[in-house]
Amino acid sequence: MLIYKTDYNSIKVTQLYVIMDFWKGVNNSMQKELQNPNVEELATLLWLNSVPRIGPAASRLLLTYYRTPIEVFHSSNYQEVPGLRPHMVEELRRAPKVLNPLLSEAEKILSQVEKLGISIVTPLVPAYPQQLLEHPSYGPSILYVIGDITCLSLAGGAIVGTRSPSAEAKERTRQAATYLAQSGQAIFSGMAKGIDAEGHRGALDAGGKTVAVLGCGVNRVYPAENADLYELISKTGAIVSEYTPNTPPSPDNLRRRNKLIVGLSHFVVVAECPADSGAIIAARAAIQQQRPLFVLKLDMPGYEKERSGTHLLSRTGLAAIWDGKDINWLEKYNRTYTRPPSAEAKLDEAFGKKRQPDQKRHTAAPRRTEVPQTTHEHVSLSLENSSTLETTCSPSTKDDEPKASASQEDQFLPYNSKFAKNQRVRHPKFGNGVIKNIDHEGPGSIEVKFENKITKKIAFEYAHLLEAL
């Protein structure tokens, strides 16, 4: 594991643990050849996935430290894992160490995958996609795959969009996918009706590779009308899901799979979508992962509602407009791409600060309260082993609500914490809260909703923040 030490804007950050660097340089002799995990390994991975508040990046951190899921399960010293937060340590300690029910579930899954020809890919095998290793928050610890596993690691782009596209968007999407496939790029999409299906079919028309990421078990065809497409992709490309076989589709699963689509890709094309489309989840994921983002150039007038999302992405400079043909221009843009300043904040502003469907509310967090941004109260936050950070807090709408002070006791987060949406935090003055929104660019800001109904926007500076745990 590597430790970076750096100075930036007078802020000293002394321990940023980079999970991906371990996996990039890991000795292949430590990794198994591609094979499905045994019953105990799969059961312990299922156990790890079931621990509350332990997401993909935290799972990767544990697997990095302990090397096998079995060692993670049997450990009693989680506090020794560098970078693991105290609340995660507590959840791991609290999780019942009972494996028998999970062993039965693992046996059932392994029996199913053997009968159905499904492969299980985990970060412990070389076949796990490098793209996901580089973005721990987007890489599930278990992937179920039908077809050619090597397709998951191919260079290529995601094509996403509305399920009810215009005729022009369908034609341009299929054409763009064909050009990309002819240039050797794989196409990643969700096999939904409309834009997704056209992207897959364009790649198949060109004899290229395409990967369908499902929001259900890989052995379920959804939607049913794409059964022929499913059959073609499974024979020449790959079908992948993070959900166990036979899992039915659900709105949450379908929204969540957008992040995996983006995680597998090197760039993202949003062909056509309205402002409330699930494709905006993919756009947000692309911005978070610093993937180049494009919208297709569509010339026919009208369709303002159908294209309201893609229009906003292009007008705000978050997405470049691509004609769907010029591959040389696309590749040059990808090589020189840098994420626009305050990109996530711009996305929130462009879409009216609407909550995206994939951003689930924490169960303990009350309904969000908007606070006027008129005057501000200045607060200093003293962070351990670092310079004092200046923060700006918006005042509450109620006079009797507590106000921040300039005391050094106002430690908002530990100096080496990684800020994350929906992360539970505690402030000595405001109590417990949940991070609702983050801007990782420039000075940056965190919007926190506290349990006593105070909403605070806190500005911060930092040297570098990794994927949130």
C-alpha positions in Angstrom: 0.0 0.0 0.0 1.4 3.4 -0.9 1.3 6.5 1.2 1.3 9.9 -0.5 2.7 13.0 1.2 2.0 16.3 -0.3 1.6 20.1 0.3 -1.0 22.1 -1.5 -2.3 25.6 -0.6 -0.6 25.3 2.8 -2.6 22.2 3.7 -0.5 19.2 4.7 -2.1 15.8 4.0 0.0 13.1 5.5 -1.7 9.8 4.9 -3.8 9.3 1.8 -4.1 5.6 1.2 -4.4 4.7 -2.5 -6.1 1.4 -2.9 -5.8 1.2 -6.6 -2.0 1.5 -6.6 -1.8 -1.8 -4.6 -3.8 -3.6 -7.2 -2.0 -2.1 -10.1 1.4 -3.3 -8.8 0.2 -6.5 -7.2 2.2 -9.6 -8.0 0.2 -11.8 -10.3 1.4 -14.9 -8.4 -0.7 -13.7 -5.5 -3.9 -13.8 -7.6 -5.7 -16.9 -8.6 -6.2 -17.9 -12.2 -9.7 -17.1 -13.3 -12.1 -19.5 -11.6 -15.2 -19.1 -9.6 -14.7 -18.7 -5.8 -15.2 -21.7 -3.6 -18.2 -21.9 -1.3 -16.5 -20.4 1.7 -14.9 -17.5 -0.3 -18.3 -16.6 -1.9 -20.1 -16.9 1.5 -17.6 -14.5 3.1 -17.9 -12.1 0.2 -21.7 -12.2 0.6 -21.2 -11.5 4.3 -19.0 -8.5 3.6 -21.6 -7.2 1.1 -24.3 -7.5 3.8 -22.5 -5.4 6.4 -24.3 -2.0 6.7 -22.4 1.1 5.5 -19.6 -1.0 3.9 -19.6 -0.1 0.3 -17.5 -1.3 -2.7 -14.5 0.9 -1.8 -14.4 -0.1 1.8 -14.7 -3.8 0.7 -11.7 -3.2 -1.6 -9.7 -1.6 1.3 -10.4 -4.7 3.5 -9.5 -7.1 0.7 -6.3 -5.2 0.1 -5.3 -5.4 3.7 -6.3 -8.9 4.4 -5.8 -10.4 0.9 -8.8 -12.9 1.1 -12.4 -12.5 2.2 -12.0 -15.4 4.6 -9.4 -13.4 6.5 -11.7 -10.4 6.6 -14.4 -12.5 8.1 -12.3 -14.0 10.8 -10.5 -10.8 11.8 -11.2 -9.0 15.1 -8.7 -6.1 14.5 -10.5 -4.0 11.9 -9.2 -0.8 13.7 -5.7 -1.7 12.3 -6.8 -1.3 8.7 -5.4 2.1 7.5 -8.0 4.4 6.2 -11.0 2.5 7.5 -13.3 4.9 9.4 -14.4 4.3 13.0 -18.1 3.8 12.1 -17.1 1.1 9.5 -15.0 -0.6 12.2 -18.0 -0.6 14.5 -20.3 -2.0 11.8 -17.9 -4.8 11.1 -17.6 -5.7 14.8 -21.3 -5.6 15.2 -22.0 -7.8 12.1 -23.0 -11.4 13.2 -20.1 -13.8 12.5 -22.6 -16.5 11.5 -21.6 -18.1 8.2 -23.9 -21.2 7.9 -26.9 -19.4 6.2 -24.5 -17.7 3.8 -22.8 -21.0 3.0 -26.1 -22.4 2.0 -26.8 -19.4 -0.2 -23.3 -19.6 -1.7 -23.8 -23.3 -2.5 -27.1 -22.4 -4.3 -25.5 -19.6 -6.3 -22.5 -21.8 -7.3 -24.9 -24.5 -8.4 -26.9 -22.0 -10.5 -23.9 -20.5 -12.2 -22.5 -23.9 -13.1 -25.7 -24.9 -14.7 -26.2 -21.6 -16.5 -22.6 -21.1 -17.6 -22.1 -18.0 -15.5 -18.7 -16.9 -14.4 -18.1 -15.1 -11.1 -15.4 -12.3 -11.3 -14.0 -10.8 -8.1 -11.1 -8.3 -7.5 -9.0 -11.3 -6.5 -8.6 -12.6 -10.0 -6.7 -10.9 -12.9 -9.8 -10.8 -15.1 -11.4 -8.1 -12.9 -11.6 -4.9 -15.0 -8.8 -2.5 -14.4 -11.2 0.4 -14.9 -13.1 -0.7 -11.8 -9.9 -1.2 -9.8 -9.1 2.5 -10.5 -12.4 3.7 -9.1 -13.1 1.6 -6.0 -16.5 3.2 -5.3 -17.9 1.9 -8.6 -16.4 -1.7 -8.5 -18.7 -4.3 -6.9 -16.8 -7.1 -5.2 -18.8 -9.7 -7.1 -19.6 -9.6 -10.8 -21.7 -12.3 -12.6 -20.9 -12.7 -16.3 -22.3 -14.6 -19.2 -20.1 -14.6 -22.3 -16.6 -13.4 -23.0 -15.1 -12.1 -19.7 -12.3 -10.3 -21.5 -14.8 -7.9 -23.0 -15.2 -6.2 -19.6 -11.6 -4.9 -19.9 -11.8 -3.7 -23.4 -11.3 0.0 -24.2 -14.5 1.6 -25.1 -17.3 4.0 -24.3 -20.8 3.9 -22.7 -23.8 4.9 -24.8 -26.9 5.8 -22.7 -30.1 7.7 -23.2 -33.8 7.8 -23.1 -36.0 4.7 -23.7 -38.2 6.8 -26.0 -35.9 8.4 -28.4 -36.7 10.4 -31.5 -36.1 8.7 -34.9 -33.1 10.9 -35.5 -31.5 10.0 -32.2 -32.0 6.3 -32.8 -30.3 6.6 -36.2 -27.4 8.7 -35.0 -26.9 6.5 -32.0 -26.7 3.3 -34.1 -24.4 5.1 -36.5 -22.1 6.4 -33.7 -21.9 2.9 -32.2 -21.0 1.4 -35.6 -18.2 4.0 -36.1 -16.8 3.4 -32.6 -16.9 -0.4 -33.1 -15.1 -0.1 -36.4 -12.4 1.8 -34.7 -11.9 -1.0 -32.2 -13.9 0.5 -29.3 -16.3 -1.6 -27.3 -19.7 -0.3 -26.5 -21.1 -0.5 -22.9 -24.8 0.0 -22.2 -27.8 -1.3 -20.2 -29.8 -3.2 -22.9 -32.8 -1.0 -22.2 -35.3 0.0 -24.9 -34.4 2.9 -27.0 -30.9 4.4 -27.0 -29.3 1.5 -25.1 -30.5 -1.1 -27.6 -29.5 1.0 -30.6 -26.0 1.4 -29.2 -25.7 -2.4 -28.8 -27.1 -3.1 -32.2 -24.7 -0.6 -33.9 -21.7 -2.4 -32.4 -23.1 -5.8 -33.5 -23.7 -4.4 -37.0 -20.0 -3.6 -37.3 -18.9 -6.9 -35.9 -17.6 -5.2 -32.8 -17.8 -6.0 -29.1 -20.5 -4.9 -26.8 -21.3 -5.4 -23.1 -24.8 -5.3 -21.6 -24.9 -4.3 -17.9 -28.1 -5.4 -16.3 -30.1 -4.3 -13.3 -31.2 -7.8 -12.6 -29.7 -11.3 -12.6 -27.6 -12.1 -15.8 -29.9 -15.0 -16.5 -33.0 -12.8 -16.8 -33.9 -11.1 -20.1 -35.1 -7.6 -19.4 -36.9 -6.1 -21.2 -38.3 -9.2 -22.8 -38.6 -7.6 -26.2 -34.8 -7.5 -26.3 -34.5 -11.3 -26.1 -32.8 -11.5 -29.5 -30.4 -8.8 -28.5 -29.6 -10.6 -25.3 -28.8 -13.8 -27.3 -26.5 -12.0 -29.7 -24.6 -10.2 -27.0 -24.1 -13.3 -24.9 -22.6 -15.1 -27.9 -20.2 -12.3 -29.1 -19.8 -10.0 -26.1 -20.7 -10.2 -22.5 -23.7 -9.8 -20.2 -22.7 -8.6 -16.7 -24.5 -7.8 -13.4 -23.6 -7.3 -9.8 -26.8 -9.0 -8.8 -27.2 -12.8 -8.0 -28.8 -15.0 -10.7 -32.6 -14.8 -10.8 -32.7 -11.3 -9.1 -35.7 -9.5 -10.7 -35.2 -6.0 -12.1 -36.2 -3.1 -9.8 -36.1 0.7 -10.3 -33.2 1.0 -7.7 -31.3 -1.8 -9.5 -31.8 -0.3 -12.9 -30.6 3.2 -11.7 -27.6 1.7 -9.9 -26.4 -0.2 -12.9 -25.7 3.1 -14.6 -22.7 3.6 -12.4 -21.3 0.2 -13.4 -21.8 1.0 -17.0 -19.8 4.2 -16.6 -17.2 2.4 -14.4 -16.4 0.0 -17.2 -16.1 2.7 -19.8 -13.4 5.2 -20.8 -15.9 7.9 -21.9 -19.7 8.4 -21.9 -22.0 9.4 -24.7 -25.5 10.6 -23.6 -27.3 10.4 -26.9 -30.7 12.0 -26.1 -32.5 12.3 -22.8 -34.9 14.6 -20.9 -33.8 16.3 -17.7 -35.5 13.7 -15.5 -33.9 10.7 -17.3 -31.9 8.0 -15.6 -29.2 8.8 -18.1 -28.4 11.8 -16.0 -27.2 9.4 -13.3 -24.7 8.1 -15.8 -23.7 11.7 -16.6 -23.1 12.4 -12.9 -21.0 9.2 -12.6 -19.0 10.2 -15.6 -18.2 13.6 -13.9 -17.4 12.0 -10.6 -15.0 9.5 -12.3 -13.5 12.2 -14.6 -14.7 10.4 -17.7 -15.1 12.6 -20.9 -18.8 13.2 -21.4 -20.4 13.8 -24.8 -23.9 14.4 -26.2 -24.8 13.6 -29.8 -25.3 16.4 -32.3 -29.0 16.2 -33.4 -30.2 18.7 -36.0 -33.9 18.2 -36.3 -35.9 21.0 -34.6 -38.4 20.3 -31.9 -38.1 17.6 -29.3 -37.2 20.2 -26.6 -38.6 18.0 -23.8 -37.0 14.8 -25.1 -33.6 16.6 -25.3 -33.9 18.9 -22.3 -31.3 16.9 -20.4 -28.7 16.7 -23.2 -29.2 20.4 -24.0 -28.4 21.3 -20.4 -25.3 19.1 -20.4 -24.0 20.8 -23.4 -25.0 24.4 -22.5 -23.3 24.2 -19.2 -20.1 22.9 -20.7 -20.3 19.6 -18.9 -20.5 17.6 -22.1 -19.0 18.2 -25.5 -21.1 17.9 -28.7 -20.0 15.0 -30.9 -21.3 14.4 -34.5 -21.2 10.7 -34.0 -18.7 10.2 -36.9 -15.4 11.9 -36.3 -13.5 9.3 -34.3 -10.2 11.1 -34.6 -11.7 14.2 -32.9 -13.3 12.1 -30.2 -10.0 10.4 -29.4 -8.1 13.7 -29.3 -10.7 15.1 -27.0 -10.4 12.1 -24.7 -6.6 12.5 -24.5 -6.7 16.1 -23.5 -9.9 16.0 -21.3 -9.9 17.7 -18.0 -13.0 17.9 -15.8 -14.7 21.3 -15.9 -14.3 23.3 -12.6 -17.0 22.8 -10.0 -18.6 20.2 -12.4 -20.9 18.6 -9.9 -22.1 21.9 -8.6 -22.9 23.0 -12.2 -24.8 19.8 -12.7 -26.9 20.4 -9.6 -27.5 24.0 -10.7 -28.4 23.0 -14.2 -31.0 20.5 -13.1 -32.5 22.7 -10.5 -30.7 21.0 -7.6 -33.0 18.1 -8.0 -32.1 15.0 -6.2 -30.9 12.4 -8.6 -32.8 9.1 -8.3 -29.7 7.1 -7.3 -28.9 9.3 -4.3 -30.8 7.5 -1.6 -31.7 9.4 1.5 -30.1 8.1 4.7 -32.8 6.7 6.9 -31.8 8.9 9.8 -31.7 12.1 7.8 -34.8 14.4 8.0 -36.2 16.1 5.0 -33.9 18.7 3.5 -34.4 22.3 4.5 -33.3 25.0 2.1 -31.4 27.9 3.8 -31.1 31.4 2.3 -27.5 32.3 1.2 -27.6 35.9 2.2 -25.2 36.5 5.0 -22.5 34.2 6.2 -20.9 33.2 9.5 -17.1 32.6 9.5 -15.8 29.5 11.2 -12.3 28.0 11.6 -12.0 24.3 11.6 -8.8 22.9 13.2 -7.9 19.6 11.6 -5.4 17.3 13.3 -1.9 17.4 11.7 -2.9 20.0 9.2 -3.3 23.8 8.8 -6.5 25.4 10.0 -9.1 25.4 7.3 -11.4 28.3 6.9 -15.0 27.4 6.3 -18.1 29.4 5.4 -21.4 28.4 7.0 -24.8 29.7 5.9 -26.9 30.9 8.8 -30.0 29.1 9.8 -33.4 30.4 9.1 -34.3 30.2 12.8 -32.8 32.6 15.3 -32.8 30.1 18.1 -30.7 27.5 16.2 -27.1 27.1 17.3 -24.4 29.0 15.5 -20.9 27.9 14.8 -18.0 29.4 16.7 -14.4 29.9 15.8 -13.3 27.4 18.4 -10.7 24.7 17.6 -13.2 22.2 19.0 -15.2 22.6 15.8 -13.5 19.7 14.1 -15.8 18.7 11.3 -14.1 15.7 9.9 -10.7 14.0 10.6 -7.9 15.3 8.5 -7.5 12.2 6.5 -11.2 11.5 5.9 -12.6 11.1 2.4 -15.8 13.0 2.0 -18.7 11.0 0.5 -22.3 11.7 -0.3 -24.6 10.2 2.3 -21.7 9.8 4.7 -22.7 10.2 8.4 -20.7 13.0 10.1 -20.7 14.6 13.5 -20.2 18.3 14.4 -19.7 19.3 18.1 -22.1 22.2 17.7 -24.7 20.9 15.2 -24.6 17.2 16.2 -25.1 14.3 13.8 -25.6 14.9 10.1 -25.5 13.5 6.6 -23.5 14.9 3.6 -26.1 15.7 1.0 -23.9 17.2 -1.8 -20.2 17.7 -2.6 -18.3 19.8 -5.0 -14.8 18.3 -5.3 -13.4 21.2 -7.5 -11.5 24.3 -6.5 -12.2 25.5 -3.0 -15.0 23.1 -2.9 -18.1 22.9 -0.7 -20.0 20.3 1.3 -23.7 20.6 2.0 -24.6 18.8 5.2 -28.1 18.2 6.6 -28.0 17.9 10.4 -30.6 16.0 12.4 -31.7 19.1 14.2 -32.9 20.5 10.8 -30.0 22.7 10.2 -28.6 22.8 6.6 -25.1 24.0 6.4 -22.9 24.6 3.3 -19.3 24.3 4.3 -16.4 25.4 2.1 -13.1 23.5 2.2 -9.8 23.2 0.5 -7.9 20.0 0.1 -4.8 18.5 -1.6 -6.5 15.4 -3.0 -9.6 13.4 -2.2 -9.9 9.8 -3.4 -13.0 7.9 -4.2 -15.3 8.0 -1.2 -15.4 4.9 1.1 
